[in-house]
Amino acid sequence: MKYLLNAEQMKACDRTTIEAFRVPSLVLMERAALAVRDVVLERYPDASRILAVCGSGNNGGDGYAAARLLNLAGRKADVLFVGKHDRRTEQTALQAEIFLAYGGCEIPDDASLKGYDLILDALFGIGLAREVIGRYADVISAVNRVEAPVVAIDIPSGVSADTGQILGCAVEADVTVTMQYGKLGHMLYPGAYNCGEVVVRDVGITDRRVRWDSEPVYELEESDLDDLLPKRRPDANKGTYGKLLLIAGGRNIAGAAYLAGAAALRSGIGLVKILSDEANRTILQSSLPEALFAPWPEDGNIQEHLEWADSVAAGPGMGQSDISRRILECMLETWSGPMMIDADALNLISKNPGLAGLLREDTVITPHPGEMSRLSSLFMDDRQGTAAVAASPVFFARESSRALGCVTVMKGANTIISSDGQTFLNSYGNDGMAAGGSGDVLTGIIGALLAQGTQPSEAARAGVLVHSLAGDMAASSLGRRAMKAGDIISYIPEVLRKH
């Protein structure tokens, strides 16, 4: 499993490699420059005139060294230095001297960036934590106006390595060459747009003996499904693979219940019972004959249905009426098994804080940023806005999981899963999945996995992977513009067939 590090974690790896393993900093810089040179030669064989835009930090030193190595490889690589010469780090100052000693050319501060076949962005590295202004902002703007492709060293200048936020302005790279480990800023939006293709190269930095300031984020991989999905048995029957009680669909809102139920039925479950408003009976029984149907009881007492189930999923299209609230209260107060809570069920919990205390470690919640914004009042002094949540999904996923004591699946362009002190990021999926009902499909998948006995944190990870991989298959076949939520369900069997 791959790490995704923040800036401080990456600096800790650098320090440990230099101090504990005695690898000189200049050696690591040379290896980073070699990695950049190799990517440029591989990806842009026709780029004969190259400009490295270098700052005063060590990222600038990487740029000077890469320019020298490209010159030695037969290219014409110049340097534009931005900043104050007396503010350069020791290594960057030395690399500048070596570059000039080899005959390299530093172009004037006011020189045009036009006429180059490629731009190397070495202005800022991963340590940037302030807004980019003044001359630096002007240079970034000029780089973005040039028609030549841009290769960023470590991370595009102006992108936060910790959050992916744009710090005022940022370079728009075609390729980002990063050293040893991916960074959170490469995957989190909007900065992920600026990174282009991210190429991770081994330069000899190690995480051995590192004491993390916090547990790293791990990137999910498709191969994880081989261990996460429940095993099948040749002597199984319909009871072997669990029974899911799906509480979904208020009056005349059958679509959410259908999508969640259909997804569950495609995810290896034995039996699904949909508990919904009586008005939805006909459409659900005709569209999903494999599922059982039961109407919502007027008093909200669903005890008999809970006794039938192995797992419960609640929320899609459920509404926030009094009967919805009573049903949710009954579920949370009496059910002792694994739960999957989404959509309106989360909004009801936000409105009724006492219910939050009934969440447990075997509960999976799947809020999008708007729902997390409402939930934030349960574990923070002040409710946070949707924009604040979207800007810091890792933070909110971790805080929610810690404070509420459950597994949190923070939905978004890159879904974050937090549980038991571990955090995972999913990089699969596509914008075609940004359609009504997509979250209901995820609810059904995770609910089905819980019913089959999968541990909640593993069910969350497996469900997110199956959901996003099916979405990628649908996009490949149908195109992202034409996708709807039901198309994701159609490709769940293809994903599961491979694992």
N, C-alpha and C positions, 0 to 999 in steps of 0.2 A: 504494500500500500504506500502511495506517494504522499510526502509532506507538501503542504502549502504554508510557507512561513511568512510571518510579518517582518518588518524591518529589524526590530530588536533581536528576534530569534536568528535571523540571518547573520547579524553582526556578532552574535554569540558564537555561531559556528566559525566565523572568520577568526575571532579572537582565540578560540580554542585551538584551531589549526595552527595558528602562528605561535601561540604561547606554550601550549601543552605538547604539540607535536613538532615544534621548532621549524616549521616551514616558513621561510622568509616571505614577508608581504609582497616584495617585488616579484618573487617567483609566481605567486598566485596571480598577480597582475599580468605577467607575461602569458600565463596559461589562458587567462580570460581573453587577452588580445588575440592569441592564436585561435581561440574558438570563434571569435568574431571574424577574423580573417577568413577562416575556413568556410563559414556560412556565406560570407560575401562572394567568395570565389565559386562556391557551389551553386548559389541561387542566382547570382548576377554575373555570369561569365563575360558579358559584353560591357560591363561598367568599367570604362577606362579612366574616367576622371571622377574622383571621389573627394568629398569634403567632410572632415570630421569636425563637428561643432563641440568644443570641449569647455567644460567648466573648471573651477579650481579644486574641486574635490577629487577623490580617487576615481570616480567615474570618468572624469576628464583624463586622468592618467591612463585608464584603459583605452580611451579614444586616441591619445597620442601614440601609444604603443601599437594599436591596431593600424593606424595610418602608416607608421614606419614599416610594419610587416607587409602591408599592401604595396608600398613602394618597392620593397625588396622582391615582391612577387610580380613586378612588372607593371603595376598600375601607377597612376599619378594621383597621389593622395595628399591633399593640403589640409591645414588645420585653421579653423577660426576659433581663437580663444576669446571667451566671454567672461569678464570678471577682472579682478585685480591680481596682478602677478605676485604681489607680496602676501596674498591670501591662499596661495596654492599649497596643498599638502606637500610634505617632503617627497613622497613617491611621485606625485604629479609633476613637481618641479624637475625631478631627475629625469622622468620620461620625456619632458619637453626638451631638456638638454640633449638627450640621446637622439630624439627625433631630428633636431636641428643639426647635430653632429653628422648624421647620416645624409644630410642634404635636403631634409624636409623643408617645406615652405609654410610659414604662417602668413595668411593673407591679412590685409589691413582690416581694421575694425569696421570700416564703412564699405567694405567690398560687397559686390553683388553675389548672391548665392546661385544665380542663374549660370547655366553652362556646364553644370556638373551632372553626371549620370547617376549618382547615388549620394545620399546624405547619411552620415553616421551621427546619431544623436548620443552624445556623451556629455550633455550639459549638467544634468543632475542624476544622482543615483537613487537608491531606494531609501535614503535617509531624509529626503525632502519632507518637511512637515509644515511649511509655511506657504502662503499664497505667492504665486509667481507674479512679479510686477516689474515695471521699469524696462531697462534694457533687455533683461532676460525674456520678458513677455514679448518684446518686439522681435527678438531673434526667433522665438518659437512661432510666432505668427508668420515670419518670413519663411521658415522651414516648411510650414504647412501650405504656403502658397506655391512653393516650387513643385514642378510637375514630376521631378525625379522621385523614385522610390526612396523610402526612409527605413533604415535599420537602427533600432534603438538598442543601446547596450544596457542590459539588466531590466530597465523599465522605461517607458517613454517619459521624458522629462515633463513634470507637472502632474503625473498620476501618483496618488498615494499608494505606496506598497502595502499599507495596512488595510485600507478600505476600498480602494478602487475609485475614490472620489477625485474629481478634477480640482486641483488647487489653483483656481483662477483661470489658467489656460494650460493646455498640454499638447505635446507633439502627437501627431497622428501617424503612427508607424505602420509600415507594411509587414515587417518582421521584427520581433523582439528576441534578442539572444540573451538568455539569462543564465546565471552560473549556479550549477549544482542542484538547486531546488526551485520549483515554481514558487511564486509569491502570491499572496492573497489578491493583491491589486491586479494581477494578470487575469483573474477569473471573475472579480466582482465588477458590476457595472456601476457607472458608465465607463470606467477606465478600461475595461476589457475591450471595448470598441477600439480604443486607441492603440492597443498592443498588436493588432493584426495577428499573424501566426506567431505563437510562442515556441521557441526552440530552446530546450534545456540542455546545457552541455556540462559534462564532468570536467572540473578543473582541479580536483584534488582536495576540495574542502570537505571536512568530515563533521558529522554530528556526534561522534563518539566523545564521551565525557562532558557533553554539553548539559548544563542545568538550565532547563527552559524557564522563562519567566511565566509562561502558561503553556498548557498542552497545545501542540501544533494542531492545525486543521488538517484532516486527511482527505485526499481526493478519491471519490468512489471510482471504481473501475468495473467494466462489464464482467470481468472474470470473477468478481466478488460474488456474483449470483450463484456460482457453482457450490459455494459453501453456505450461502444464506437461504436458499430455497429449501423447503421441506422435502424430504425423500419420499419416494413413492413405493408402494408395496404391491406385489403381484396378487396377493390374496385379499386385497382391500374391498370394502363395500362403501356405500354412501355415508355410513356413519364414521368411517375411518378418517375422513378428511374434514371433519368438523361441521358445525352448524352456526351460521352467522345470522343474528337478528339485526336487520337493517331498519332503523327508525328514520324515515325520510318521506317527504312529500306531503305538504299541507293541502288544503282544499284546492283542487284543480291545478296543482303543481306536481304533476306526475313525472315530468321529464327528469328531474334530479334523481328521483327514486329509481327510475328506469336505468339511467346511466350507471349509477352506483351498483344496482343489482346485476346488470348485465356484465359489468367489469368483474364483480365478485365471481359470477358463474364461469367466467373465462380464466379464473386464477387458481384453479385446482381445488375449489371448495366442494364439499359433499352436498350440503343443503343450505339454501338461503330462504329466510322468511322476511318478507317486507311488511313492516308495520307502518301503515299509512292511513290517510283520511279515507273514509268509505267512498268518497266521490272518485277516487283514483282506482277503484277495484277493477272495473271493466278494462281500462286501458292497460293496466299492469298485468292482469291475468292473460290478456290476449297477446301482449307483446313479449311477456316473459313467462310462458307456461311452465318453465322448469322451476320457477320460484313459488314458494307458498305465499299466501296473502292473509293478513289479518288487519281488521280496522282498528283505529285508535279507540280505546275505551274512553267514555265520556268523563270518568272520574280520574283518568290518568294512571290508574293502577295497572302496570304491565308485568306484575310479578310472575304470572303463569308463563308468559313468553320468555322472560329472563331465565326461568328454570329449564326451558327447552334448549337454550343457546350455549355455545362454547365461547363465543365472543359477541360483542355488541358494537355497532357503528351507528352514530347518530349525528344528524345535522343537515344533510343535503335537502334543500327545499322545505325544511321543517317549519319555517315560520317562527314567529316569536309571540304567539298567542298564549292565553292562559293555559289551554290544554297542552300546548307544546312544553311550556314551563313545568307543568305537573308531571308530564311523562319523563322529562329530563331529571327532575328531582327524584322521582321513583327509581330511575335507573342508577343515579349516582349514590343514592342512599342504601339501596338493597343489593346491587350487583357487585360481586366480589371477583369477577374474572377480568380478562383484558378488554379494554375499551378503545374505540377509535372515535374521536370527537372533532367535528368540522363545522364550518359554516354557521348556520343559525344557532346551533347548540353552543358554539363559542360565544356568539353575541349574547345569548341568554345568560351565560356564566358571567360575562362582563357586566351585565345589568344586575346580576344577583351575586355579589361577591362571596356570600356564604357558601355557594356551590363550589367555588374554587378549592376550598379546603377538602373537598371530597375526591379530588384528583389524586392519582397514585402513580407509582413507578411503572405500573403495567398499563398506563394510559398513554395513548398517542394523540397529540393534537396537531392539526395541520392548518395554522392560520396563514392567510396572505397578509401583506403589510397593513391593510386597513383593519383587519381583524386583530392583528397584533397591536395596533395602535390603541384599540379599545381595551384589550387585555392588559396593556402596560400599566394602567391605573391600579392593577391588582398587586404589582410588585415594584412600582416606582412611586416616588412622592407626587409627581405630576404626570398626567397622561401625556404621552409623546405623540406627535403628529405622524401621519403616514409617511411624509417625506423623510423624517428623522429615522423611522424604522427602515425604510428602503435604503437609506444611506449607510446603515450599520447592521446588516442582517445577522452577522456572526454574533455581535454583542447581544442583540435582542433574543436570538435563539438560545444562547447560553444562559442569559439572565432568566428567561422564562422557564427553562428546564430546571435551573437551580431553585428558583423561588417557588414554582408550582409543583416540583417533584415529579415531573412526568417527562416523556419523550416529546421534544418539540421538533416539528417539521416546518421550518420557515420557508413557505413557498415563494418562488420568484424566478427570475431568469436563471439563476443558479441556486437551486434549493439547498438550504442548510439544515442539517439534522444534528441535534444536540441531545446527549443522554449520558448519564453516569460520568460526567466530566470529559467525555469525548465529543468531538465535533467533526462532522463530515460535510464535504461540499460535493454536489453533483454538477458535473459540467456537461452532461448530455441533455438532450431536449432542444427545442427550437421555438421560434416565435409563432409558428403555426398552431402551437398548443395554447396560445393566448386567446382562448375562445370559451364562451360560456359552457359550463358542464365539465371542463377538463378536471377541475378539482374534485367533482363528484366521482369521476372515474378513479382517481387516486384513492378516495375513501373506500371504494369497493374493493380495490386490490389489497390495500393494507388490512382492511377488515377480514378479508378471506384468509390472508396469511396468518393473522392472529388466531382465527378459528382452527387452523391446522396445527396449532401448537408452536408456531414460530415465536421466539422471544420478542417483546415489543420493540427494542432498539433494532434488532435484526429485521423484523417485519417492516419497520419504517424505511430502512436502507434498501431492502429488496423491493419494496413497493415503489419507491421513488425511481429505482433503476428500471424496473419493468415498465413503469409508466412512461418514462422519458425515452427509453429505447424503442418502445412501440410508437411513440410520437415521431421519432426520427425515421422509422420505417415508413410511417404514413406520409411524412413529408417527402421522402425520397420517391414514393410511388405517385402521390397526388399533387405534390407541390404545396408549399407552406401557405400560400394565399387561399387555397381552396379547402383547407382542412376544417373539420368540425370535430367536436369531442368524441362522437361515436366512432370516428375513424381510428382513434387510438385503441379502442376496444377491439377493433377488427384485427389489429396486429399484435395483441397480447399473445395469442397462440404461437406466432412466429418467434417471439422472444423466448417463450418458455420451452419451445421445441429444441432450441439450441442449448438449453441448460437442464 
